Amino acid sequence: MTEVSSLTGRLLVATPALADPNFDRAVVLLLDHDDEGSLGVVLNRPTPVGVADILQAWAAHTGEPGVVFQGGPVSLDSALGVAVIPGDEGPLGWRRVHGAIGLVDLEAPPELLGAALGSLRIFAGYAGWGPGQLESELEEGAWYVVESEPGDVSSPHPEGLWRAVLRRQRSELAMFATYPDDPSLN
């Protein structure tokens, strides 16, 4: 097997050609990527379910919108907490993924972490790829790979995140931000 260059902490932005409805206009934050596979969460799929409805203790620590996000099509009955913590050291119960972005142990008491959280988002499920699967999709042109920013995790307007991430690119990718939702109507 060839060595995989880690994309952990980067964003996968669905290309307009990606046909999988689970990932239409999706922005995925990769939480783990190595030769054993990849795991990420879709940052722009809010659900109508409030965080208080399923994780009452964490609700006061989440930003707007205060809803659970569908992190992907895998294990929708599980929850992941992704938080931005400024500074070099994170509290007990938080594991750095990339830069200021990390995973929160949702089994830990919120009082332990709450004061340190810059922002928190709760995801039901995740997106996962087996060994080599994501690399194949990248070769097929299904995803753009771009740098993440801490604000991507807590965007108060997740429905516009796909366009916003593309728009900030300093390359020809920026023009894809204007790609119509339905090109057949052009």
Buried (B, 14 or more C-beta within 10 A) or exposed (E): EEEBEBBBBBBBBBBEEBEEEBBEBBBBBBBBBBEEBBBBBBBBBBBEBBBBEEBEEBBEBBBEBBBBBBBBBEEBEEBBBBBBBEEEEBBEBBEBBBEBBBBBEBEBEBEEBBEBBBBBBBBBBBBBBEEBEBBEBBEEEBBBEBEBBBEBBBBEEBEEBBBBBBBBBEEEBEEBBEBEEEEEEE
